[in-house]
Structure formats: structure tokens, C-alpha cells
Amino acid sequence: MKLNKRDQLAVSALDKILTALSGGSTAFISKDEVTALTDSLGIDLLKSTFSRGQVNALVRGKDVPVVLIQSTNESNTGLPRNCFFPFQIKEHNTHLITCPRCHSHVRQSR
């Protein structure tokens, strides 16, 4: 099967992620690769993974981020975004909500 450059970029990014999940080093994914994965394969890493701020506790032994999304902008030299998959998360970042009528408490994730 012939793949165009965007499809090849998506397949190579997916290969990096699978290698990292199977015990390799952390995968560094660029924004172009994230866009290629979304457009070509329908995998949206930004919606299917959680950043460090959305997580309270991680599963022991799975606390290393597998995927880091790097920004490709020259002006933005910030840190890469840690991406944690749902199987790595033990507890989401939650906050306490009080019902105004009955004053009961419920925890909801942000």
C-alpha cells in the first residue's frame, strides 16, 4: 500500500508510542505528528490522554510519562506536555462540590 507523507508521519508516530509502551524509552511526539495521527488514523492524543495537572495519583510502576508532546513553535520554548494514558491513572484531580439545597458533598473530576 502506498502511503503519502502525512500517513507515513502518523504511522511512525504510532510506532514510537507502541515502542515506548512496550518498554522502550519515552516517545517525543511533535505537534505535526499529533495532527497527522488525528487526521489519518483518528487517534486524538490530546483528548485520549491526561496531562500532569489532571492527575492526583498514578499507578505504582506506571508513573513515568510514556508520551511527551513537544511544541514546534520557535517562540514557544515551554516544557513538553506529559501524556498519561487512562491505565496509568489511579486518581483523577477532583474537587468537592456542595449541593446548595441539601448540603451534600460530591467529588467530581475537573
C-alpha positions, 0 to 999 in steps of 0.5 A, a space after each residue: 500500500 502506498 502511503 503519502 507523507 502525512 500517513 507515513 508521519 502518523 504511522 511512525 508516530 504510532 510506532 514510537 508510542 507502541 515502542 515506548 509502551 512496550 518498554 522502550 524509552 519515552 516517545 517525543 511526539 511533535 505537534 505535526 505528528 499529533 495532527 497527522 495521527 488525528 487526521 489519518 488514523 483518528 487517534 486524538 492524543 490530546 483528548 485520549 490522554 491526561 496531562 500532569 495537572 489532571 492527575 492526583 495519583 498514578 499507578 505504582 510502576 506506571 508513573 513515568 510519562 510514556 508520551 511527551 508532546 513537544 511544541 514546534 513553535 520557535 517562540 514557544 520554548 515551554 516544557 513538553 506536555 506529559 501524556 498519561 494514558 487512562 491505565 496509568 491513572 489511579 486518581 483523577 484531580 477532583 474537587 468537592 462540590 456542595 449541593 446548595 439545597 441539601 448540603 451534600 458533598 460530591 467529588 467530581 473530576 475537573 
